[in-house]
Amino acid sequence: MEHSASRDGTTGWPTSSDYISQTLHVIDFLASRYAKHPAFLGIELLNEPSAAEVPLDTLVSYYKQGYEVVRKYSPSAYVIICQRIGSADPLELYQADIGSHNLVVDLHYYNLFDTFFVNLSAIDNIQFIYKSREAQLQALNGANGPLVFIGEWVNEWNVTSGSQSEYQDFGRAQLEVYNAASFGWAYWTLKNDRKHWDFEWNIRNNYLRLSSSEKRVFNSLRWLLLASICFYQCQILELVENWI
């Protein structure tokens, strides 16, 4: 089962006001608990809503309510809203007037999961990054609205016999284009049993070649991750002690 899939393939969230209310309750709980914490940067309201299953008006209504919930507790936290996955233009969220400030649209860029990419060559994939992804990113960066966050991308494709140099070129193209995102990017994921999905493996094996400044950021993030794990372990222990 994929991380964002349901167990039986159904999607009940957009058709149930109770489910949506429960989700808003969770956002309220998290925002109220962590809004004053110095490490709190922002919160994402939903991950990968399906364009085929989630109507735009339902999603926009939820995003507007979620934005206001976060603003009850923090005037400055970033509120992140994910694009609809599938045949939907992320520009639709820029036209929805969801929030006035510190709003971020999360884009997930994969040259996978779509029949369009199945037969593309290495060169075709690289050109798609420069011609399509870059053009869309420039348009969204220039729009009068939310910041742009490439929240998921990976140095992987459907090319079955890609050489290391081709992977390097593909990774370089993505880094060059995604570095222009106004809110930055995040790789999916830091560690994975599939090597090209593993950010650390890509760097150590020279499939992704970061600049010196990017390497410093990566090393800092590794320490931040360890610190976060320790912090949450302490939080869990505290909850257990209080419960006992």
PAZAPA-4460 file (N, C-alpha, C; in steps of 0.05 Angstrom, whole numbers, plus 32768, in hexadecimal, padded with zeros to 4 digits):
% residues 244
    n_x    n_y    n_z   ca_x   ca_y   ca_z    c_x    c_y    c_z   seq   type   mol
   8011   7FE8   8000   8000   8000   8000   8012   8019   8000     1      M     A
   800C   802B   7FEE   801B   8044   7FED   8014   8055   8006     2      E     A
   8026   8067   800D   8023   8076   8026   800A   8087   8027     3      H     A
   8000   8090   8010   7FE9   80A2   800F   7FD0   8094   8005     4      S     A
   7FD1   8079   8002   7FBA   806B   7FF8   7FA8   8061   800E     5      A     A
   7F8E   805C   8007   7F7C   804F   801A   7F80   8031   8019     6      S     A
   7F75   8023   802C   7F79   8006   802C   7F69   7FF8   8016     7      R     A
   7F52   8003   800F   7F41   7FF5   7FFB   7F3D   8005   7FE2     8      D     A
   7F4C   801B   7FDF   7F4A   802B   7FC7   7F35   8040   7FC6     9      G     A
   7F25   8042   7FDC   7F10   8056   7FDD   7F1A   8070   7FE8    10      T     A
   7F0C   8086   7FE1   7F13   80A0   7FEC   7EFA   80AD   7FF7    11      T     A
   7EF7   80AB   8011   7EDE   80B6   801E   7EE1   80D2   8028    12      G     A
   7EF9   80DC   802A   7EFE   80F6   8037   7EEE   810D   802A    13      W     A
   7EEE   8110   800F   7EE1   8128   8004   7EC3   8126   8004    14      P     A
   7EB7   810F   800A   7E9A   810D   8009   7E8E   810D   8025    15      T     A
   7E9F   8110   803A   7E95   810F   8055   7E9D   8128   8064    16      S     A
   7E89   8138   806C   7E8F   8150   807C   7E9B   8149   8097    17      S     A
   7E94   8131   80A1   7E9F   8128   80BB   7EBD   8123   80B8    18      D     A
   7EC6   8117   80A3   7EE2   8112   809E   7EF2   812C   809C    19      Y     A
   7EE6   813F   808D   7EF3   8159   808A   7EF5   8167   80A5    20      I     A
   7EE0   8166   80B4   7EE0   8173   80CF   7EF5   8166   80E1    21      S     A
   7EF7   814C   80E0   7F0B   813E   80F0   7F27   8146   80E8    22      Q     A
   7F2B   814A   80CE   7F46   8153   80C4   7F4C   816F   80CE    23      T     A
   7F38   8180   80CD   7F3C   819C   80D8   7F42   819B   80F6    24      L     A
   7F35   8188   8104   7F3A   8186   8120   7F57   817E   8126    25      H     A
   7F62   816C   8115   7F7E   8165   8118   7F90   817C   8113    26      V     A
   7F8A   818C   80FE   7F9A   81A4   80F8   7F99   81B7   8110    27      I     A
   7F82   81BA   811B   7F7E   81CC   8132   7F8F   81C2   814A    28      D     A
   7F8F   81A8   814F   7F9E   819C   8165   7FBC   81A1   8160    29      F     A
   7FC6   819C   8148   7FE3   819F   8143   7FEB   81BC   8144    30      L     A
   7FDB   81CD   8138   7FE2   81EA   8138   7FE2   81F5   8154    31      A     A
   7FCE   81EE   8164   7FCC   81F9   817F   7FE3   81EF   8191    32      S     A
   7FEC   81D6   818B   8001   81CB   819C   801D   81D5   8195    33      R     A
   8022   81D9   817B   803D   81DF   8172   8042   81FC   8168    34      Y     A
   802D   820C   8166   8030   8226   815A   8045   8238   8167    35      A     A
   8049   8235   8181   805C   8246   818F   8077   8239   8192    36      K     A
   807A   8221   8187   8094   8214   8189   80A8   8221   8176    37      H     A
   80C0   8226   817E   80D3   8234   816C   80DA   8224   8153    38      P     A
   80D6   820A   8153   80DC   81FA   813C   80C5   81F7   8128    39      A     A
   80AE   8203   812F   8096   8200   811E   8098   8214   8107    40      F     A
   809A   820A   80EF   809B   821A   80D7   8080   821D   80C9    41      L     A
   8072   8207   80C7   8058   8207   80BA   804B   81EC   80BB    42      G     A
   8035   81E9   80AD   8026   81D0   80AD   8019   81CC   8092    43      I     A
   801A   81B3   8088   800C   81AD   806F   7FF1   81A1   8075    44      E     A
   7FDC   81AB   8068   7FC1   81A4   806F   7FB8   818A   8064    45      L     A
   7FC4   8180   804E   7FBB   8167   8042   7FD0   815D   802E    46      L     A
   7FD3   8143   802C   7FE7   8138   801A   7FDA   812B   8002    47      N     A
   7FE2   8134   7FEA   7FDA   8128   7FD0   7FBC   8122   7FCD    48      E     A
   7FAB   8137   7FCE   7F8F   8132   7FC7   7F8E   812B   7FA9    49      P     A
   7F7D   8119   7FA3   7F7A   810F   7F87   7F68   8121   7F77    50      S     A
   7F71   8129   7F60   7F60   8139   7F4E   7F47   812A   7F45    51      A     A
   7F4A   8110   7F43   7F33   80FF   7F3A   7F1F   80FB   7F50    52      A     A
   7F27   80FE   7F6A   7F15   80F7   7F80   7F0D   810F   7F91    53      E     A
   7F1D   8124   7F91   7F18   813B   7FA3   7F10   8153   7F92    54      V     A
   7EF7   815C   7F92   7EEF   8173   7F83   7EFE   818C   7F8C    55      P     A
   7F03   819E   7F7A   7F12   81B6   7F81   7F04   81C7   7F96    56      L     A
   7EE9   81CA   7F93   7EDB   81DB   7FA7   7EDC   81D0   7FC3    57      D     A
   7EDB   81B5   7FC5   7EDE   81A8   7FDF   7EF9   81AD   7FEB    58      T     A
   7F0E   81AA   7FDA   7F29   81AD   7FE3   7F2F   81CA   7FEC    59      L     A
   7F26   81DD   7FDB   7F2B   81F9   7FE1   7F1D   8201   7FFB    60      V     A
   7F04   81F8   7FFF   7EF6   81FE   8018   7F05   81F3   8030    61      S     A
   7F0F   81DB   802E   7F1F   81D0   8044   7F39   81DF   8048    62      Y     A
   7F47   81E6   8033   7F5F   81F5   8035   7F5B   8211   8043    63      Y     A
   7F45   821E   803B   7F3F   8238   8047   7F3A   8235   8065    64      K     A
   7F2A   8221   806C   7F25   821C   8089   7F3E   8215   8098    65      Q     A
   7F4F   8204   808C   7F68   81FC   8098   7F7B   8213   809C    66      G     A
   7F7B   8225   8088   7F8C   823D   808A   7F84   824E   80A2    67      Y     A
   7F6A   8252   80A5   7F60   8262   80BC   7F65   8254   80D7    68      E     A
   7F64   823A   80D7   7F6A   822B   80F0   7F86   8231   80F9    69      V     A
   7F99   822F   80E6   7FB5   8234   80ED   7FB9   8251   80F5    70      V     A
   7FAC   8263   80E8   7FAF   827F   80EE   7FA4   8286   810A    71      R     A
   7F92   8276   8115   7F89   827B   8130   7FA0   827A   8144    72      K     A
   7FB4   826A   813E   7FCA   8265   8150   7FE4   8271   8148    73      Y     A
   7FE7   8278   812E   8000   8283   8124   7FFB   8296   810D    74      S     A
   8003   82AF   810F   8000   82C1   80F8   8015   82BE   80E3    75      P     A
   802A   82AE   80E9   8040   82AD   80D6   8048   8291   80CC    76      S     A
   803D   827C   80D8   8044   8261   80CF   803C   825D   80B2    77      A     A
   804C   824E   80A4   8045   8248   8088   802F   8233   8087    78      Y     A
   801B   8238   8077   8005   8225   8072   800A   821A   8056    79      V     A
   800E   81FF   8055   8016   81F2   803C   7FFE   81E3   8032    80      I     A
   7FF8   81E7   8018   7FE2   81D9   800C   7FEC   81C9   7FF4    81      I     A
   7FE4   81B0   7FF2   7FEF   819F   7FDD   7FDD   81A1   7FC4    82      C     A
   7FEA   81A1   7FAD   7FDC   81A0   7F94   7FCA   8187   7F92    83      Q     A
   7FB6   8187   7F81   7FA7   816F   7F7B   7FB8   815E   7F68    84      R     A
   7FBB   8145   7F6F   7FCC   8132   7F5F   7FBB   8127   7F48    85      I     A
   7FC7   8128   7F30   7FB9   811E   7F18   7FB6   8135   7F04    86      G     A
   7FA1   8135   7EF6   7F9D   8149   7EE0   7F91   8163   7EEB    87      S     A
   7FA0   8170   7EFB   7F98   818A   7F06   7FAF   819E   7F05    88      A     A
   7FA9   81B6   7EFE   7FBD   81CB   7EFC   7FC0   81D8   7F18    89      D     A
   7FD8   81D8   7F23   7FDB   81E5   7F3E   7FD4   8203   7F3E    90      P     A
   7FD2   820F   7F27   7FCA   822B   7F25   7FAF   822F   7F31    91      L     A
   7F9E   821A   7F31   7F83   821C   7F3C   7F84   8224   7F5A    92      E     A
   7F99   821D   7F68   7F9B   8225   7F84   7FA3   8242   7F87    93      L     A
   7FB1   824D   7F73   7FB9   8269   7F74   7FA1   827B   7F6F    94      Y     A
   7F8D   8270   7F62   7F76   8280   7F5B   7F5F   827D   7F70    95      Q     A
   7F65   826F   7F85   7F4F   8268   7F98   7F4E   827B   7FB0    96      A     A
   7F61   828D   7FB4   7F61   82A0   7FCA   7F5E   8292   7FE5    97      D     A
   7F71   827F   7FEA   7F6F   826F   8002   7F79   827D   801B    98      I     A
   7F8E   828D   8019   7F99   829B   8030   7FA9   82B3   8027    99      G     A
   7FAD   82C5   8039   7FBA   82DF   8032   7FD8   82DF   8033   100      S     A
   7FE4   82CE   8044   8001   82D0   8047   800C   82B5   8051   101      H     A
   8026   82B1   804C   8034   8299   8054   8025   827F   804C   102      N     A
   801C   827F   8034   800E   8268   8028   8021   825B   8014   103      L     A
   8022   8241   8014   8035   8232   8002   8026   821C   7FF4   104      V     A
   802B   821A   7FD9   8020   8204   7FCA   8035   81EF   7FC7   105      V     A
   802E   81D6   7FCE   8040   81BF   7FCD   803C   81B0   7FB3   106      D     A
   8051   81AE   7FA2   8050   81A0   7F89   8060   8186   7F8C   107      L     A
   8056   8170   7F81   8064   8157   7F81   806C   8150   7F64   108      H     A
   8086   8151   7F5E   8090   814E   7F43   809D   8133   7F40   109      Y     A
   8090   8121   7F32   809B   8106   7F2C   8099   8102   7F0E   110      Y     A
   80AE   80F7   7F01   80AD   80EE   7EE6   80A5   80D0   7EE6   111      N     A
   8090   80CB   7EF5   8086   80B0   7EFA   8068   80B1   7EFE   112      L     A
   805B   809A   7F02   803F   8098   7F09   802C   80A3   7EF4   113      F     A
   8035   80A5   7EDB   8024   80B0   7EC6   802D   80A2   7EAC   114      D     A
   801B   809A   7E9C   8022   808C   7E83   8032   809E   7E70   115      T     A
   8030   80B9   7E74   8040   80CB   7E63   805E   80C6   7E65   116      F     A
   8067   80BD   7E7C   8084   80BA   7E81   808E   809E   7E7A   117      F     A
   807C   808B   7E74   8084   806F   7E72   809A   806B   7E5D   118      V     A
   8097   8076   7E46   80AA   8071   7E30   80BD   8087   7E2A   119      N     A
   80C0   809A   7E3D   80D3   80B0   7E39   80EF   80A6   7E3D   120      L     A
   8101   80B0   7E2C   811E   80AA   7E2F   812A   80BC   7E45   121      S     A
   8143   80B7   7E4B   8151   80C8   7E5F   8150   80E5   7E56   122      A     A
   8157   80EA   7E3D   8157   8105   7E32   813B   8112   7E34   123      I     A
   8127   8102   7E2D   810B   810C   7E2E   8104   8115   7E4A   124      D     A
   810B   8104   7E5E   8105   810B   7E7A   8113   8125   7E82   125      N     A
   812C   8128   7E7A   813B   8140   7E82   812F   8159   7E74   126      I     A
   8128   8156   7E5B   811C   816C   7E4D   8100   8174   7E59   127      Q     A
   80F2   8160   7E63   80D8   8166   7E6F   80DC   8177   7E88   128      F     A
   80F1   8172   7E97   80F7   8183   7EAE   80FC   81A0   7EA6   129      I     A
   810C   81A4   7E91   8113   81BF   7E89   80FC   81CD   7E7B   130      Y     A
   80ED   81BE   7E6B   80D8   81CC   7E5B   80BD   81CE   7E6A   131      K     A
   80B5   81B9   7E77   809B   81B9   7E84   809C   81C2   7EA1   132      S     A
   80AC   81B4   7EB1   80AD   81BA   7ECD   80B7   81D7   7ED2   133      R     A
   80CC   81DF   7EC4   80D8   81F9   7EC8   80C4   820F   7EC0   134      E     A
   80B6   820B   7EAA   80A2   821F   7EA1   808B   8222   7EB5   135      A     A
   8082   820B   7EC0   806D   820D   7ED4   8076   821A   7EEE   136      Q     A
   808E   8213   7EF6   809A   821F   7F0E   809D   823D   7F0B   137      L     A
   80A7   8246   7EF4   80AA   8262   7EF0   8090   8271   7EF0   138      Q     A
   807B   8264   7EE5   8061   8271   7EE4   8055   8273   7F01   139      A     A
   8059   825F   7F11   804E   825F   7F2C   805E   8272   7F3E   140      L     A
   8079   8273   7F3A   8089   8286   7F49   8081   82A2   7F43   141      N     A
   8079   82A7   7F2A   8072   82C2   7F22   8055   82C9   7F28   142      G     A
   8045   82B6   7F30   8029   82BC   7F36   8027   82CB   7F50   143      A     A
   8012   82DB   7F53   800E   82EB   7F6B   7FFE   82D9   7F7F   144      N     A
   800D   82CA   7F8F   8000   82B7   7FA1   8013   82A8   7FB1   145      G     A
   800C   828F   7FB7   801C   827E   7FC9   8039   827A   7FC0   146      P     A
   804A   8273   7FD3   8065   826A   7FCC   8064   824E   7FC0   147      L     A
   807A   8246   7FB3   807A   822C   7FA6   808E   8219   7FB4   148      V     A
   8085   8202   7FBB   8095   81EE   7FC8   8094   81D4   7FB8   149      F     A
   80AB   81CA   7FAF   80AC   81B0   7FA2   80AF   819C   7FB9   150      I     A
   8099   8193   7FC3   8099   8183   7FDC   80A2   8167   7FD8   151      G     A
   80A0   815C   7FC0   80AA   8141   7FBA   80B5   8140   7F9E   152      E     A
   80CD   8134   7F9C   80D8   812D   7F82   80ED   8117   7F87   153      W     A
   80F5   810A   7F71   8107   80F3   7F75   8118   80F0   7F5C   154      V     A
   8130   80E7   7F5F   8142   80E2   7F49   813E   80C6   7F3D   155      N     A
   8125   80C2   7F34   811E   80A8   7F29   810A   80AC   7F12   156      E     A
   8109   8099   7F00   80F8   809B   7EE8   80F1   807F   7EDF   157      W     A
   80E5   807D   7EC7   80DD   8063   7EBB   80F3   8059   7EA8   158      N     A
   8109   8067   7EA5   811E   805E   7E94   812C   8046   7EA1   159      V     A
   812B   802F   7E94   8134   8016   7EA1   8152   8012   7EA0   160      T     A
   815F   801F   7E8E   817C   801A   7E8B   818C   8034   7E8D   161      S     A
   8183   8046   7E9E   8191   8060   7EA1   81AC   805D   7EAD   162      G     A
   81C0   806A   7EA1   81DB   8069   7EAB   81DE   807C   7EC2   163      S     A
   81F5   807A   7ED0   81F9   808D   7EE6   81FB   80AA   7EDC   164      Q     A
   8207   80AE   7EC5   820A   80C9   7EBB   81EE   80D4   7EB3   165      S     A
   81DC   80C3   7EA9   81C1   80CC   7EA2   81B2   80D3   7EBB   166      E     A
   81B5   80C3   7ED0   81A8   80CA   7EEA   81B3   80E4   7EF4   167      Y     A
   81CD   80E8   7EF1   81D9   8101   7EFA   81CE   8119   7EEB   168      Q     A
   81CA   8116   7ED1   81BF   812C   7EC1   81A2   8131   7EC8   169      D     A
   8193   811C   7ECD   8177   811E   7ED6   8175   812C   7EF1   170      F     A
   8186   8124   7F03   8187   8130   7F1E   818F   814D   7F1C   171      G     A
   81A3   8153   7F0B   81AD   816F   7F08   8197   8181   7EFD   172      R     A
   8188   8177   7EEA   8172   8186   7EDE   815D   818D   7EF4   173      A     A
   8156   8179   7F04   8142   817E   7F18   814C   8192   7F2D   174      Q     A
   8165   818E   7F36   8170   81A1   7F4A   8170   81BE   7F3F   175      L     A
   8179   81C1   7F26   817A   81DB   7F1A   815F   81E9   7F19   176      E     A
   814B   81D9   7F11   8130   81E4   7F0E   8122   81E8   7F29   177      V     A
   8124   81D4   7F3B   8115   81D5   7F54   8122   81E9   7F68   178      Y     A
   813B   81EF   7F64   8148   8203   7F76   813B   821E   7F73   179      N     A
   812C   8222   7F5D   811F   823C   7F59   8105   823F   7F67   180      A     A
   80FB   8229   7F73   80E1   822A   7F81   80E3   823E   7F98   181      A     A
   80CF   824F   7F9B   80D1   8264   7FAF   80D1   825B   7FCC   182      S     A
   80C7   8243   7FD1   80C7   8237   7FEC   80DA   821F   7FEE   183      F     A
   80E9   821A   7FD8   80FC   8204   7FD9   80F1   81E9   7FD1   184      G     A
   80FF   81D4   7FD7   80F7   81B9   7FD0   80FE   81A5   7FE5   185      W     A
   80F2   818E   7FE3   80F8   8177   7FF5   80F9   815E   7FE4   186      A     A
   810D   814D   7FE9   8110   8134   7FDA   80FF   811E   7FE8   187      Y     A
   80F3   810C   7FD8   80E6   80F5   7FE3   80F6   80DC   7FDD   188      W     A
   8105   80D2   7FF0   8105   80D9   800C   8122   80D6   8016   189      T     A
   8127   80DC   802F   8143   80DB   8039   814E   80BF   8038   190      L     A
   813F   80AB   8042   8148   808F   8042   8132   807E   8035   191      K     A
   813A   806B   8025   8127   805A   8017   8135   8040   800F   192      N     A
   8126   802A   800E   8132   8011   8005   8136   8010   7FE7   193      D     A
   8129   8022   7FD8   812E   8025   7FBB   8143   803B   7FB8   194      R     A
   815A   8033   7FAE   8171   8045   7FB0   816E   8060   7FA3   195      K     A
   8160   8062   7F8C   815E   807C   7F7F   814A   808E   7F8D   196      H     A
   813A   8082   7F9F   8127   8092   7FAF   8135   809B   7FC9   197      W     A
   814C   8092   7FCE   815B   8097   7FE6   816E   80AF   7FE2   198      D     A
   8167   80C6   7FEE   8176   80DE   7FE9   8193   80DB   7FF2   199      F     A
   8198   80CF   8009   81B3   80CB   8013   81C3   80B9   8000   200      E     A
   81B7   80A4   7FF7   81C5   8091   7FE4   81CD   80A0   7FCB   201      W     A
   81BB   80B0   7FC0   81C1   80BF   7FA7   81D9   80D1   7FAB   202      N     A
   81DB   80DE   7FC2   81F1   80F0   7FC7   820B   80E1   7FCB   203      I     A
   820A   80CC   7FDB   8222   80BD   7FE1   822D   80AE   7FC9   204      R     A
   821C   80A7   7FB7   8224   8098   7F9F   8226   80AA   7F86   205      N     A
   8225   80C4   7F8B   822A   80D7   7F75   8216   80D7   7F5F   206      N     A
   81FD   80CF   7F65   81E8   80D0   7F51   81DB   80EC   7F52   207      Y     A
   81DA   80F8   7F6A   81D2   8114   7F6D   81EA   8123   7F76   208      L     A
   81F2   8137   7F67   820A   8147   7F6E   8202   8162   7F77   209      R     A
   8203   8166   7F91   81FB   817F   7F9D   8212   8193   7F9D   210      L     A
   820B   81AC   7F9D   821E   81C1   7FA0   8228   81C2   7FBD   211      S     A
   823D   81D0   7FC2   8249   81D2   7FDD   8234   81DC   7FF1   212      S     A
   8225   81F0   7FE9   8211   81FC   7FFB   81FB   81E8   8000   213      S     A
   81F3   81D9   7FEB   81DE   81C5   7FEF   81E7   81AE   8001   214      E     A
   8200   81A7   7FFF   820B   8192   8010   820A   819A   802D   215      K     A
   8211   81B4   8032   8210   81BE   804E   81F4   81BD   8059   216      R     A
   81E0   81C4   8048   81C4   81C3   8050   81BD   81A6   8056   217      V     A
   81C5   8194   8045   81BE   8177   8049   81CA   816D   8063   218      F     A
   81E3   8173   8069   81EF   816A   8082   81E0   8177   809A   219      N     A
   81D9   8190   8097   81CA   819D   80AD   81AF   818F   80B2   220      S     A
   81A2   8188   809B   8188   817B   809E   818A   8160   80AB   221      L     A
   81A0   8152   80A6   81A3   8138   80B3   81A4   813B   80D1   222      R     A
   81B3   814F   80DA   81B4   8154   80F7   8199   815D   8101   223      W     A
   818B   816D   80F2   8170   8176   80FA   815D   815F   80FC   224      L     A
   815F   814C   80EA   814E   8134   80EB   8154   8124   8104   225      L     A
   816D   8121   810B   8174   8112   8123   8169   8120   813C   226      L     A
   816C   813B   813C   8162   814B   8152   8143   8148   8155   227      A     A
   8136   8148   813E   8119   8146   813E   8110   812B   8148   228      S     A
   811E   8116   8140   8117   80FB   814A   811A   80FA   8169   229      I     A
   8130   8105   8173   8134   8106   8190   811E   8116   819E   230      C     A
   8117   812D   8192   8102   813D   819E   80E8   812E   81A0   231      F     A
   80E0   8121   818A   80C6   8114   818A   80C7   80FB   819C   232      Y     A
   80DE   80EE   819E   80E0   80D8   81B1   80DB   80E1   81CD   233      Q     A
   80E6   80F9   81D4   80E2   8104   81EE   80C5   810B   81F2   234      C     A
   80B8   8116   81DD   809C   811D   81DF   808B   8104   81E4   235      Q     A
   8091   80EE   81D7   8082   80D5   81DA   8086   80CA   81F6   236      I     A
   809F   80CB   8200   80A4   80C1   821B   8095   80D2   8230   237      L     A
   8094   80EC   822B   8085   80FD   823D   8068   80F7   823E   238      E     A
   805C   80F1   8226   8040   80EA   8224   803B   80D0   8232   239      L     A
   804D   80BC   822E   804A   80A2   823B   804B   80A5   825A   240      V     A
   805E   80B5   8263   8061   80B9   8280   8048   80C6   828C   241      E     A
   803D   80DA   827D   8025   80E7   8287   800D   80D5   8287   242      N     A
   800D   80C3   8273   7FF6   80B0   8271   7FF7   809C   8287   243      W     A
   8010   8093   828D   8014   807F   82A3   800D   808C   82BE   244      I     A
***
